[in-house]
Amino acid sequence: MTAALRASALHLCGLLPALPSFDWSLDPVRREVAVIAYHFHWSRAECMDLSRRERAAWIEEIKRINKDIARSVKGRKR
């Protein structure tokens, strides 16, 4: 996975804020596949077999998981 695609995937999951100088023009399907493949270690083919609606649902679940983890980590730092 290229650095640009990885950064785009992290941004889509809510783990990386948008950077003004970064080119976010990657194809949305590519970004969705990058997020899911990166998070679940699924192949490109497995991700592409999902419908757009299924990919969107998985991305929302990944965001929820990442937010829960971030809250948990913040709670432990106190």
Biotite code that builds the C-alpha atoms (Angstrom):
import biotite.structure as struc

atoms = struc.array([
    struc.Atom([0.000, 0.000, 0.000], chain_id="A", res_id=1, res_name="MET", atom_name="CA", element="C"),
    struc.Atom([1.420, 3.368, -0.966], chain_id="A", res_id=2, res_name="THR", atom_name="CA", element="C"),
    struc.Atom([1.918, 6.076, 1.626], chain_id="A", res_id=3, res_name="ALA", atom_name="CA", element="C"),
    struc.Atom([-0.764, 8.227, -0.012], chain_id="A", res_id=4, res_name="ALA", atom_name="CA", element="C"),
    struc.Atom([-3.281, 5.396, -0.005], chain_id="A", res_id=5, res_name="LEU", atom_name="CA", element="C"),
    struc.Atom([-2.450, 4.503, 3.605], chain_id="A", res_id=6, res_name="ARG", atom_name="CA", element="C"),
    struc.Atom([-2.848, 8.135, 4.694], chain_id="A", res_id=7, res_name="ALA", atom_name="CA", element="C"),
    struc.Atom([-6.135, 8.323, 2.836], chain_id="A", res_id=8, res_name="SER", atom_name="CA", element="C"),
    struc.Atom([-7.326, 5.151, 4.555], chain_id="A", res_id=9, res_name="ALA", atom_name="CA", element="C"),
    struc.Atom([-6.347, 6.485, 7.978], chain_id="A", res_id=10, res_name="LEU", atom_name="CA", element="C"),
    struc.Atom([-8.122, 9.764, 7.238], chain_id="A", res_id=11, res_name="HIS", atom_name="CA", element="C"),
    struc.Atom([-11.272, 7.948, 6.155], chain_id="A", res_id=12, res_name="LEU", atom_name="CA", element="C"),
    struc.Atom([-11.245, 5.992, 9.448], chain_id="A", res_id=13, res_name="CYS", atom_name="CA", element="C"),
    struc.Atom([-10.938, 9.183, 11.425], chain_id="A", res_id=14, res_name="GLY", atom_name="CA", element="C"),
    struc.Atom([-7.382, 8.454, 12.564], chain_id="A", res_id=15, res_name="LEU", atom_name="CA", element="C"),
    struc.Atom([-5.670, 11.165, 10.531], chain_id="A", res_id=16, res_name="LEU", atom_name="CA", element="C"),
    struc.Atom([-6.921, 14.728, 10.135], chain_id="A", res_id=17, res_name="PRO", atom_name="CA", element="C"),
    struc.Atom([-7.060, 16.196, 6.661], chain_id="A", res_id=18, res_name="ALA", atom_name="CA", element="C"),
    struc.Atom([-3.788, 17.785, 5.667], chain_id="A", res_id=19, res_name="LEU", atom_name="CA", element="C"),
    struc.Atom([-4.066, 20.937, 3.521], chain_id="A", res_id=20, res_name="PRO", atom_name="CA", element="C"),
    struc.Atom([-1.174, 19.940, 1.256], chain_id="A", res_id=21, res_name="SER", atom_name="CA", element="C"),
    struc.Atom([-2.322, 16.336, 0.771], chain_id="A", res_id=22, res_name="PHE", atom_name="CA", element="C"),
    struc.Atom([-4.052, 15.263, -2.442], chain_id="A", res_id=23, res_name="ASP", atom_name="CA", element="C"),
    struc.Atom([-7.300, 13.601, -1.343], chain_id="A", res_id=24, res_name="TRP", atom_name="CA", element="C"),
    struc.Atom([-8.471, 13.056, -4.925], chain_id="A", res_id=25, res_name="SER", atom_name="CA", element="C"),
    struc.Atom([-8.053, 9.287, -4.819], chain_id="A", res_id=26, res_name="LEU", atom_name="CA", element="C"),
    struc.Atom([-11.000, 7.393, -6.206], chain_id="A", res_id=27, res_name="ASP", atom_name="CA", element="C"),
    struc.Atom([-13.542, 6.856, -3.377], chain_id="A", res_id=28, res_name="PRO", atom_name="CA", element="C"),
    struc.Atom([-13.788, 3.124, -4.117], chain_id="A", res_id=29, res_name="VAL", atom_name="CA", element="C"),
    struc.Atom([-10.011, 2.824, -3.816], chain_id="A", res_id=30, res_name="ARG", atom_name="CA", element="C"),
    struc.Atom([-10.116, 4.604, -0.473], chain_id="A", res_id=31, res_name="ARG", atom_name="CA", element="C"),
    struc.Atom([-12.891, 2.356, 0.801], chain_id="A", res_id=32, res_name="GLU", atom_name="CA", element="C"),
    struc.Atom([-10.992, -0.755, -0.270], chain_id="A", res_id=33, res_name="VAL", atom_name="CA", element="C"),
    struc.Atom([-7.787, 0.607, 1.292], chain_id="A", res_id=34, res_name="ALA", atom_name="CA", element="C"),
    struc.Atom([-9.495, 1.197, 4.645], chain_id="A", res_id=35, res_name="VAL", atom_name="CA", element="C"),
    struc.Atom([-11.096, -2.232, 4.792], chain_id="A", res_id=36, res_name="ILE", atom_name="CA", element="C"),
    struc.Atom([-8.053, -4.112, 3.475], chain_id="A", res_id=37, res_name="ALA", atom_name="CA", element="C"),
    struc.Atom([-5.744, -2.296, 5.900], chain_id="A", res_id=38, res_name="TYR", atom_name="CA", element="C"),
    struc.Atom([-7.980, -2.797, 8.924], chain_id="A", res_id=39, res_name="HIS", atom_name="CA", element="C"),
    struc.Atom([-9.088, -6.398, 8.394], chain_id="A", res_id=40, res_name="PHE", atom_name="CA", element="C"),
    struc.Atom([-6.139, -7.639, 6.291], chain_id="A", res_id=41, res_name="HIS", atom_name="CA", element="C"),
    struc.Atom([-8.552, -8.685, 3.552], chain_id="A", res_id=42, res_name="TRP", atom_name="CA", element="C"),
    struc.Atom([-7.438, -9.007, -0.046], chain_id="A", res_id=43, res_name="SER", atom_name="CA", element="C"),
    struc.Atom([-8.366, -6.476, -2.698], chain_id="A", res_id=44, res_name="ARG", atom_name="CA", element="C"),
    struc.Atom([-10.597, -9.088, -4.327], chain_id="A", res_id=45, res_name="ALA", atom_name="CA", element="C"),
    struc.Atom([-12.465, -9.733, -1.066], chain_id="A", res_id=46, res_name="GLU", atom_name="CA", element="C"),
    struc.Atom([-13.058, -6.018, -0.595], chain_id="A", res_id=47, res_name="CYS", atom_name="CA", element="C"),
    struc.Atom([-14.152, -5.498, -4.192], chain_id="A", res_id=48, res_name="MET", atom_name="CA", element="C"),
    struc.Atom([-16.656, -8.354, -3.867], chain_id="A", res_id=49, res_name="ASP", atom_name="CA", element="C"),
    struc.Atom([-18.542, -6.247, -1.310], chain_id="A", res_id=50, res_name="LEU", atom_name="CA", element="C"),
    struc.Atom([-21.275, -3.926, -2.527], chain_id="A", res_id=51, res_name="SER", atom_name="CA", element="C"),
    struc.Atom([-20.773, -0.195, -2.058], chain_id="A", res_id=52, res_name="ARG", atom_name="CA", element="C"),
    struc.Atom([-23.338, -0.308, 0.757], chain_id="A", res_id=53, res_name="ARG", atom_name="CA", element="C"),
    struc.Atom([-21.465, -3.163, 2.494], chain_id="A", res_id=54, res_name="GLU", atom_name="CA", element="C"),
    struc.Atom([-18.143, -1.313, 2.197], chain_id="A", res_id=55, res_name="ARG", atom_name="CA", element="C"),
    struc.Atom([-19.730, 1.822, 3.667], chain_id="A", res_id=56, res_name="ALA", atom_name="CA", element="C"),
    struc.Atom([-21.163, -0.212, 6.561], chain_id="A", res_id=57, res_name="ALA", atom_name="CA", element="C"),
    struc.Atom([-17.760, -1.764, 7.296], chain_id="A", res_id=58, res_name="TRP", atom_name="CA", element="C"),
    struc.Atom([-16.094, 1.658, 7.200], chain_id="A", res_id=59, res_name="ILE", atom_name="CA", element="C"),
    struc.Atom([-18.629, 2.995, 9.705], chain_id="A", res_id=60, res_name="GLU", atom_name="CA", element="C"),
    struc.Atom([-17.901, 0.007, 11.944], chain_id="A", res_id=61, res_name="GLU", atom_name="CA", element="C"),
    struc.Atom([-14.145, 0.622, 11.637], chain_id="A", res_id=62, res_name="ILE", atom_name="CA", element="C"),
    struc.Atom([-14.701, 4.276, 12.610], chain_id="A", res_id=63, res_name="LYS", atom_name="CA", element="C"),
    struc.Atom([-16.722, 3.186, 15.659], chain_id="A", res_id=64, res_name="ARG", atom_name="CA", element="C"),
    struc.Atom([-14.013, 0.710, 16.701], chain_id="A", res_id=65, res_name="ILE", atom_name="CA", element="C"),
    struc.Atom([-11.273, 3.331, 16.297], chain_id="A", res_id=66, res_name="ASN", atom_name="CA", element="C"),
    struc.Atom([-13.233, 5.909, 18.313], chain_id="A", res_id=67, res_name="LYS", atom_name="CA", element="C"),
    struc.Atom([-13.774, 3.358, 21.099], chain_id="A", res_id=68, res_name="ASP", atom_name="CA", element="C"),
    struc.Atom([-10.053, 2.566, 21.131], chain_id="A", res_id=69, res_name="ILE", atom_name="CA", element="C"),
    struc.Atom([-9.132, 6.267, 21.184], chain_id="A", res_id=70, res_name="ALA", atom_name="CA", element="C"),
    struc.Atom([-11.500, 6.898, 24.112], chain_id="A", res_id=71, res_name="ARG", atom_name="CA", element="C"),
    struc.Atom([-10.066, 3.904, 25.952], chain_id="A", res_id=72, res_name="SER", atom_name="CA", element="C"),
    struc.Atom([-6.495, 5.118, 25.458], chain_id="A", res_id=73, res_name="VAL", atom_name="CA", element="C"),
    struc.Atom([-7.405, 8.642, 26.602], chain_id="A", res_id=74, res_name="LYS", atom_name="CA", element="C"),
    struc.Atom([-9.023, 7.195, 29.727], chain_id="A", res_id=75, res_name="GLY", atom_name="CA", element="C"),
    struc.Atom([-5.872, 5.262, 30.640], chain_id="A", res_id=76, res_name="ARG", atom_name="CA", element="C"),
    struc.Atom([-3.625, 8.326, 30.336], chain_id="A", res_id=77, res_name="LYS", atom_name="CA", element="C"),
    struc.Atom([-5.395, 10.110, 33.193], chain_id="A", res_id=78, res_name="ARG", atom_name="CA", element="C"),
])
